[in-house]
Amino acid sequence: MEINDNMISEIIERVLKEVQKKSINDRYQNGIYDRMEDAIEAAYEAQKKLMKMSIEQRERLISAMRKAILDNAKSCAKLSVEETGMGRVDHKYLKLKLVAEKTPGTEVLTTKAYSGDKGLTLVEMAPFGVIGSITPSTNPAETVCCNSIGMIAAGNTVVFSPHPGAIKSSLMAVEFLNKAIIEAGGPENLITSVRKPSIEFTDVMINHPKINLLVATGGPAIVKKVLSSGKKAIGAGAGNPPCVVDETADIKKAARDIILGCTFDNNLPCIAEKEVIAVESIYEELIENMKKNGAYEITDDEAEKLADIVLTKKEELKAEGCSINRPKFEYSVNKKWVGKDAKVLLEQIGINVGDDIVCIIYRCDKQHPFVQEELMMPILPIVKVKNIDEAINVAVEVEHGNHHTAEMHSKNIDNLTRFAKAINTTIFVKNAPSYAGIGFGGEGYTTFTIAGPTGEGLTCAATFTRQRRCVMVDSFRIV
């Protein structure tokens, strides 16, 4: 068969199309770059394209992202636990499912209007442009997915700087979200990141002139860093949520709910019950009911052995503390044991239990490190107090002024109101597991970026907008 010039041209054209197609596929399956500068530039160009899309078109992209999260939730949850060694696969799956179903999209973007004799003024929710988002290892893919939905719904693109300890699961989320966006007709690179995150790359992102808003989800150190950048910053810091139980509570339900909340994803969520403060009249009853719901009580000697394992003085082993306002101790949480099963922790001190044990409980005073530190493990210290007055004072003290989350079990409205005002946290959960505060089994939307330090509260698409005031004047009516 003779090959003529036309055939050669057709072959070359087909090859070029395949190469171009492969190149596009490679890019949208990644959205991931070797250099932070390139990731930012790509997101900057993509945001220009996003702004040409209508809100209805934007919502179609969000719908595709939701489906992609659900389709990949099981494999992403599994990878997250394998990579970080923290948490539970079943609970991480539930968190991703929650993100897909209850993270707000464009429906929360509202426009205010003022009209009168002199014309019409509109106050619109406008995008910032390119957002730089720093994400944690405790809720890695969940935070990437949740932030991506809210930020894109608001008209922004986002550059992620994930925690190096959770890079695989974070980038997996970036990849499948980008793929879903492209297949739904959206631009490439609405979500970007770097292949190997580092402190240096995070600094580049924080200081880059094309990053207009910074969002940090993590400990007090990273929040302080973005707040010192000179840019608009949203800080979602850590917490040390106390749970108060008074004498009017439904003790059986309170015990069950507290264990459910404390052990969700092995206590990794920053909203989870970290310590219980119970009035003495129901103290014993509460503990006995906790034991009926999967709690194992340890003795003083066992607690001392456990503290030697889960706390450390070695700098290279320290996880971030719950607050810069906590008492200054020589020790910190040993990151090796963060998010581990209760059964695994007990094995370290020679106690073997069945899979039905999901929580370790310990009676102690308020000064114990299990109370003062945000352990992020299913270890729940229980402090006995005389009455509700002492309970509120202790709870406020051990929360360390994070203003993050608190819980209370009570049927006394006055007590609930007093504690809510005294603790003044972003989330206050009454008579339910802590996770009800982010919409899991409770009303309201979900988020995994809870901005207590900077005051925005539970973030959503509206949080990631700036106000734009548009004024049209009826000149004929100007006096």
PATORKE-689807 format. One record per residue (C-alpha): residue in three letters; x, y, z. Coordinates in steps of 0.02 Angstrom, whole numbers, padded with zeros to 5 digits, always signed. Example, Ala and Ser with C-alpha at 12.3 -4.5 7.8 and 13.67 -1.06 7.14 Angstrom:
2
ala+00615-00225+00390 ser+00684-00053+00357 
***
This chain:
479
met+00000+00000+00000 glu+00070+00167-00052 ile+00070+00305+00079 asn+00041+00477+00006 asp+00064+00650+00080 asn-00120+00664+00130 met-00111+00503+00229 ile+00048+00559+00317 ser-00037+00724+00363 glu-00188+00632+00432 ile-00078+00516+00536 ile+00021+00663+00605 glu-00139+00755+00647 arg-00210+00604+00738 val-00049+00581+00836 leu-00046+00764+00884 lys-00227+00754+00944 glu-00187+00600+01049 val-00034+00686+01123 gln-00136+00840+01160 lys-00276+00735+01236 lys-00151+00640+01343 ser-00072+00804+01397 ile-00240+00872+01451 asn-00281+00711+01542 asp-00114+00714+01632 arg-00145+00891+01688 tyr-00322+00870+01749 gln-00284+00707+01835 asn-00147+00797+01927 gly-00176+00982+01956 ile-00015+00946+02048 tyr+00151+01033+02018 asp+00331+01018+02069 arg+00342+01202+02113 met+00220+01303+02217 glu+00242+01452+02100 asp+00177+01347+01955 ala+00028+01283+02057 ile-00019+01463+02100 glu+00000+01525+01921 ala-00109+01383+01855 ala-00244+01421+01983 tyr-00233+01606+01941 glu-00265+01574+01756 ala-00403+01450+01796 gln-00495+01577+01904 lys-00511+01694+01755 lys-00603+01554+01663 leu-00711+01513+01813 met-00770+01694+01822 lys-00841+01679+01646 met-00957+01541+01705 ser-01130+01576+01773 ile-01179+01526+01949 glu-01289+01391+01872 gln-01138+01321+01779 arg-01035+01333+01937 glu-01165+01232+02031 arg-01153+01095+01899 leu-00968+01081+01940 ile-01010+01068+02125 ser-01134+00928+02089 ala-01000+00833+01995 met-00879+00858+02139 arg-01006+00790+02263 lys-01028+00633+02158 ala-00840+00610+02141 ile-00820+00620+02330 leu-00952+00485+02357 asp-00878+00376+02220 asn-00704+00386+02296 ala-00746+00396+02481 lys-00708+00216+02527 ser-00540+00206+02438 cys-00490+00379+02499 ala-00536+00337+02679 lys-00434+00177+02669 leu-00284+00268+02597 ser-00295+00403+02730 val-00285+00277+02873 glu-00147+00177+02789 glu-00045+00333+02757 thr-00065+00424+02922 gly-00092+00277+03039 met-00231+00378+03120 gly-00417+00355+03137 arg-00541+00227+03073 val-00584+00187+02892 asp-00771+00173+02925 his-00777+00341+03011 lys-00670+00430+02881 tyr-00790+00363+02750 leu-00936+00437+02848 lys-00847+00605+02858 leu-00818+00609+02671 lys-00999+00561+02641 leu-01051+00701+02758 val-00944+00825+02660 ala-01022+00771+02495 glu-01199+00785+02559 lys-01198+00932+02679 thr-01064+01056+02623 pro-01156+01209+02557 gly-01135+01261+02375 thr-01191+01417+02282 glu-01360+01420+02370 val-01283+01515+02517 leu-01224+01659+02407 thr-01350+01798+02431 thr-01363+01976+02369 lys-01429+02119+02475 ala-01525+02259+02390 tyr-01565+02437+02446 ser-01687+02535+02339 gly-01763+02708+02356 asp-01790+02874+02274 lys-01607+02893+02230 gly-01585+02726+02143 leu-01527+02549+02182 thr-01380+02480+02282 leu-01329+02296+02277 val-01208+02214+02396 glu-01143+02058+02311 met-01036+01913+02370 ala-00883+01922+02259 pro-00736+01801+02253 phe-00565+01838+02323 gly-00479+01757+02174 val-00349+01627+02221 ile-00356+01555+02396 gly-00209+01472+02483 ser-00269+01332+02596 ile-00163+01239+02725 thr-00238+01073+02778 pro-00205+00952+02923 ser-00159+00768+02936 thr-00304+00728+03053 asn-00443+00763+02927 pro-00344+00776+02764 ala-00456+00726+02619 glu-00611+00787+02710 thr-00539+00962+02726 val-00478+00965+02545 cys-00650+00912+02481 cys-00750+01026+02596 asn-00642+01180+02562 ser-00642+01146+02375 ile-00832+01143+02365 gly-00852+01304+02465 met-00711+01399+02382 ile-00759+01354+02203 ala-00943+01386+02238 ala-00891+01561+02290 gly-00799+01586+02125 asn-00622+01559+02187 thr-00488+01435+02140 val-00385+01354+02276 val-00203+01305+02300 phe-00177+01175+02437 ser-00026+01154+02546 pro-00068+00987+02629 his+00013+00917+02784 pro+00164+00814+02728 gly+00102+00668+02834 ala-00057+00654+02732 ile+00002+00698+02557 lys-00060+00542+02467 ser-00241+00553+02523 ser-00242+00743+02503 leu-00178+00734+02324 met-00295+00591+02284 ala-00438+00709+02327 val-00362+00847+02220 glu-00351+00727+02074 phe-00526+00654+02077 leu-00605+00825+02107 asn-00512+00901+01959 lys-00561+00755+01849 ala-00744+00777+01897 ile-00736+00964+01859 ile-00660+00937+01687 glu-00788+00803+01642 ala-00927+00922+01695 gly-00862+01053+01573 gly-00761+01158+01694 pro-00584+01227+01676 glu-00426+01136+01724 asn-00332+01181+01881 leu-00474+01250+01986 ile-00387+01150+02123 thr-00198+01137+02127 ser-00062+01079+02244 val+00120+01027+02251 arg+00189+00852+02236 lys+00301+00868+02389 pro+00236+00995+02515 ser+00360+01081+02630 ile+00375+01227+02748 glu+00468+01320+02610 phe+00325+01295+02487 thr+00198+01348+02619 asp+00298+01509+02645 val+00297+01539+02457 met+00109+01519+02455 ile+00082+01633+02604 asn+00188+01773+02529 his+00140+01756+02346 pro+00057+01913+02276 lys-00075+01813+02180 ile-00140+01730+02338 asn-00277+01846+02402 leu-00345+01747+02549 leu-00263+01621+02666 val-00357+01483+02755 ala-00264+01380+02885 thr-00340+01226+02965 gly-00226+01160+03102 gly-00138+01203+03264 pro-00103+01373+03342 ala+00069+01389+03261 ile+00007+01385+03081 val-00140+01497+03123 lys-00021+01625+03200 lys+00087+01614+03044 val-00052+01658+02922 leu-00119+01794+03036 ser+00053+01874+03032 ser+00056+01874+02841 gly-00024+02044+02818 lys-00160+01965+02711 lys-00341+01924+02746 ala-00332+01758+02839 ile-00455+01633+02909 gly-00388+01528+03051 ala-00465+01363+03103 gly-00366+01314+03258 ala-00367+01167+03375 gly-00479+01147+03526 asn-00492+01053+03691 pro-00681+01028+03706 pro-00747+00998+03882 cys-00910+00905+03910 val-01012+00951+04064 val-01140+00832+04139 asp-01255+00894+04277 glu-01374+00804+04394 thr-01526+00832+04282 ala-01454+00742+04129 asp-01520+00580+04057 ile-01367+00484+04118 lys-01388+00329+04010 lys-01405+00434+03852 ala-01266+00553+03905 ala-01145+00408+03932 arg-01186+00334+03763 asp-01176+00500+03671 ile-01011+00549+03752 ile-00928+00384+03705 leu-00995+00398+03527 gly-00928+00575+03508 cys-00762+00545+03594 thr-00722+00390+03490 phe-00778+00454+03320 asp-00627+00428+03208 asn-00530+00390+03368 asn-00551+00568+03434 leu-00464+00654+03287 pro-00599+00785+03252 cys-00559+00945+03346 ile-00741+00954+03403 ala-00735+00786+03494 glu-00758+00771+03683 lys-00582+00781+03758 glu-00628+00782+03942 val-00786+00762+04047 ile-00830+00867+04199 ala-00969+00784+04299 val-01056+00836+04459 glu-01027+00716+04602 ser-01208+00661+04624 ile-01208+00572+04455 tyr-01021+00539+04437 glu-01023+00353+04478 glu-01181+00319+04378 leu-01107+00405+04226 ile-00947+00302+04234 glu-01043+00138+04254 asn-01148+00179+04101 met-00994+00225+04001 lys-00925+00052+04037 lys-01085-00021+03964 asn-01049+00075+03803 gly-00873+00016+03764 ala-00767+00109+03892 tyr-00627+00028+03992 glu-00578+00111+04157 ile-00394+00115+04202 thr-00315+00131+04374 asp-00191+00263+04432 asp-00043+00148+04401 glu-00107+00104+04227 ala-00137+00288+04189 glu+00042+00328+04238 lys+00107+00194+04120 leu-00006+00255+03981 ala+00049+00435+04006 asp+00231+00382+03988 ile+00186+00311+03817 val+00065+00439+03742 leu+00160+00592+03807 thr+00339+00636+03764 lys+00477+00761+03801 lys+00566+00726+03637 glu+00545+00869+03514 glu+00546+00757+03361 leu+00398+00657+03429 lys+00288+00802+03485 ala+00121+00839+03407 glu+00055+01016+03418 gly-00026+01059+03584 cys-00206+01111+03596 ser-00171+01292+03635 ile-00034+01418+03664 asn-00132+01468+03819 arg-00120+01299+03908 pro-00003+01275+04058 lys+00180+01255+04011 phe+00227+01072+04033 glu+00388+00981+03994 tyr+00292+00855+03890 ser+00177+00856+03740 val+00070+00730+03648 asn+00170+00592+03563 lys+00112+00598+03382 lys+00150+00413+03362 trp-00008+00370+03458 val-00127+00504+03393 gly-00286+00427+03321 lys-00246+00249+03374 asp-00378+00124+03431 ala-00411+00108+03618 lys-00369-00076+03604 val-00198-00036+03532 leu-00161+00092+03668 leu-00209-00030+03805 glu-00097-00164+03731 gln+00052-00048+03760 ile+00025-00061+03948 gly-00007-00248+03948 ile-00198-00246+03944 asn-00285-00353+03814 val-00466-00316+03774 gly-00590-00359+03639 asp-00643-00253+03491 asp-00795-00197+03591 ile-00683-00080+03693 val-00674+00086+03601 cys-00629+00209+03738 ile-00513+00221+03889 ile-00583+00317+04038 tyr-00490+00381+04190 arg-00542+00472+04349 cys-00427+00620+04383 asp-00419+00802+04434 lys-00417+00950+04317 gln-00228+00969+04322 his-00193+00798+04248 pro-00108+00805+04077 phe-00247+00698+04003 val-00362+00846+04040 gln-00244+00987+03996 glu-00181+00916+03831 glu-00283+00887+03673 leu-00233+00705+03656 met-00331+00664+03496 met-00343+00484+03556 pro-00491+00388+03629 ile-00431+00425+03807 leu-00564+00516+03907 pro-00522+00591+04078 ile-00670+00619+04195 val-00660+00756+04326 lys-00778+00758+04476 val-00844+00925+04540 lys-00966+00973+04677 asn-01096+01067+04577 ile-01136+01155+04413 asp-01046+01314+04467 glu-00882+01221+04488 ala-00914+01121+04330 ile-00931+01279+04225 asn-00776+01359+04302 val-00671+01202+04272 ala-00735+01182+04093 val-00692+01362+04049 glu-00519+01341+04124 val-00472+01181+04034 glu-00540+01239+03866 his-00393+01361+03869 gly-00485+01502+03782 asn-00486+01417+03613 his-00672+01459+03593 his-00689+01305+03484 thr-00816+01178+03548 ala-00902+01125+03709 glu-01038+01000+03752 met-01163+00984+03893 his-01290+00856+03949 ser-01429+00932+04053 lys-01617+00957+04060 asn-01597+01122+04151 ile-01615+01265+04027 asp-01538+01390+04149 asn-01382+01282+04168 leu-01367+01258+03980 thr-01382+01445+03951 arg-01257+01489+04088 phe-01127+01370+04020 ala-01153+01426+03840 lys-01122+01608+03888 ala-00974+01568+04000 ile-00881+01455+03877 asn-00926+01560+03724 thr-00869+01429+03598 thr-00901+01426+03411 ile-00995+01262+03431 phe-01099+01215+03583 val-01183+01044+03577 lys-01326+01005+03696 asn-01377+00827+03740 ala-01297+00745+03589 pro-01130+00675+03528 ser-01006+00811+03481 tyr-01018+00773+03295 ala-01197+00837+03292 gly-01114+01007+03296 ile-01054+00986+03116 gly-01219+00920+03050 phe-01191+00733+03078 gly-01351+00682+03163 gly-01392+00865+03195 glu-01467+01006+03094 gly-01362+01128+02994 tyr-01224+01114+02865 thr-01053+01035+02886 thr-00875+01096+02876 phe-00702+01038+02926 thr-00634+01215+02935 ile-00703+01289+03096 ala-00636+01465+03112 gly-00636+01499+03299 pro-00478+01605+03312 thr-00533+01728+03178 gly-00719+01722+03216 glu-00797+01663+03053 gly-00862+01505+03137 leu-00916+01359+03029 thr-00853+01409+02857 cys-00948+01389+02694 ala-00949+01468+02521 ala-01010+01634+02592 thr-00857+01641+02706 phe-00742+01639+02556 thr-00816+01797+02478 arg-00783+01982+02491 gln-00921+02112+02487 arg-00942+02211+02327 arg-01057+02361+02337 cys-01133+02413+02170 val-01223+02579+02168 met-01336+02642+02028 val-01406+02816+02050 asp-01561+02890+01970 ser-01482+03055+01919 phe-01648+03136+01882 arg-01695+03121+02064 ile-01534+03192+02137 val-01569+03351+02232 
***
